[in-house]
Amino acid sequence: MSTATADDRELQRLRWQCRRGMLELDLLLDAFLERGWGDLDEAGRRAFERLLGFPDQVILDWLMQQAVPADAVLRDLVARILAVVIPPPPRP
């Protein structure tokens, strides 16, 4: 089995896990898979999988910056997700 095939299967599995009960989460998480997941190291990828284990409303609150994860690793990951999917506006 090639590494690319293993990575493709992992991405497919994660894409399925990112299909949530809320369209907003589907869009945010899918955008992160497309643009940022590939840049995560192994620890970051494990943290992303752990994030997916939380209820939809908790994840949405974190991504909408209505709440902050208590865990520092998840806090960093949420910040990274937001930086990837919602880049800051350009400076004038």
WOURTA-V762931 format. One line per field, one symbol per residue. phi: phi as a letter, one per 40 degrees, with the letter a starting at -180 (. if undefined). Layout:
phi=???
//
This chain:
phi=.ccdccccccccccdccccbcbddcdccccccdcbbcccccdccccccccdccccdccccdcccfcabccccccdccdccdccccbcccccc
//
